[in-house]
Amino acid sequence: MSATRTTRAGQAVDAQASSTLWAGVAASLAAVPAPAAASAGRRALAPAEGALSLVREEGLLRWVYEPAEPRAAASAGRRSWRVDALQPRQTVQRFPIPELGDNQVTAALQRLDQRLNPVLAGLDRPAEGLRHWDGHGWAPLPAGFLAGLTGRVLVLVHGTFSASAMYAQEFAATPAGRALWARCGQAGAPYAALLAFDHPTLSVSPWLNALALCDALTGCTAELDFVGHSRGGLVVAWLLRMAPALRARQAVFVGSPLAGTSLAAPDKLRQALDTLASLADALTATAARAGAAAPPGVGPLALGVAGLACALARVLQLGARSPLADAAVGLVPGLLAQGRVANNLELAQLWPLQTHAALHATGGSFKPTEVDEPLWKLWKRVTHLKDQGLYYGADLIFDQPNDLVVDSAAMNRLGDLTLPAPQWHDLGESATTHHCNYFQDGAVLAWLDALLR
C-alpha cells in the first residue's frame, strides 16, 4: 500500500475515533441538568443559549464560542465577537450551552465534578470520599473501620478530571500492574487496608481536599503510605503540611505538579483547553490506529475539558481574536492552585513540609515519534524547540520538557528543595509514557512495587 493510501486510511480511522469520542462527550454533557435561574417571587427564565464548537484546524482541535446573540462591533475596523476563521476548518462537535454569568461558574464546576466522579453526588460531607477496596470495588467505610486498623494502610489520591476508579483500571491494563494491585489489595499483605479518596478537583483547591481527607483519617492510628497521581500529589502534600502528627510513613508522587504546571498558568488557560482537547483526541486516534483501546483516563479527560470549556466559554470568549483576559482561571480554584507562576500564593505556603514521612517522586518527559502523527503534531505545537519558537509561538505552552500535562522540572521541586535521586526516579524521555498512562509503564510499576512493600 502506498504512503498516501496509508495516510488516508489513518486519517479515516482518526476521524471515526474522534467522532465517537466527542459525540459521547456531548451526549454525556447533555445529560447534566441545566442550572435553574430562580429568584424569590419571580418565575425563573431559561438562560440564553449559546454554543461551543470544537473545530479541527491543521490537525489539532480548538474551542470556538458562539454567543446567543451577536454583539455589534465596538468600532469600525475592529472585529466583532465572531472568531477569526482559519481555513480549512472542520467542526468536530457542537455543544449547545447556557450563557453562564461569572456567579454561576462555581455551580457549573460543582455539577461537572459530580459528573466526572459520580461518587461525589452521594456524599453528605467531603470526608466521606474516603473509601476502601473490598476486593471487588471501592466501598464506603463501615463504622469504626479506621479505628480498628493496625499495621500499615495504603491511601491512593487521584488527579484532575479523575476518580478513584481510575487506579483499578490503570493497574488492570498490564500483567505487572495486576500483580501489584492484587498484592496491595490483599488485606494484611503488606497492607491492612487499601483506601482511596474521591474528591472534587475543579470547584475547590487541593488544600480543601486535604482538609477533608484529614477529617476522614481522624481516629486512624495505623501507619500510612500515600500515592498521589498528578494533582492528587498536591492533596497529599497539603495533608502532610496540615497534619504533621499523622503517622505518615511515606508519600509517593507520580507525575505531580509539585511546583505547578504551565497548563494551569492564567495566561495560558485558553491554550490549555485547546491542548487538552487535542491530547484526548490524539490519544484516541493513536490507539485506534494501533487497534488498541485508548487509556482509561482519556474519556474523563475529554469530558472534563469539554465541561470546563462550556462553563468558561463566555468568560474567556474562546476562539476570538481578542479574547478577554485569562484571569478567569481564578474562577476555577482547582486549576488556580496548580498554576506554574512565580506568584502562586498557595504553592508558596505549601513548602517546606514539616513531616517525617519519606518523600518519593517519579515522572518524565514525553516525545512521540514522527510516525505517531496525531501526538507528534500536538507535541510540536505546545513544546518549545530551538527552531520552532517563532513558527509555533501562538500555541506554545511548555518551554521545557514535559509529559504533555506537567512540566517535568515541576515534578520533584518542593519549594526551594529539589528532590534528588534516589528519592526522585527520573523516567527520562519516552515515546510511549505520558501523563495519562504512568501506571502502565513497567519502570513505574517496578519502582512502586519496591516502595510499597
Disulfide bonds with the S-S distance in Angstrom:
none
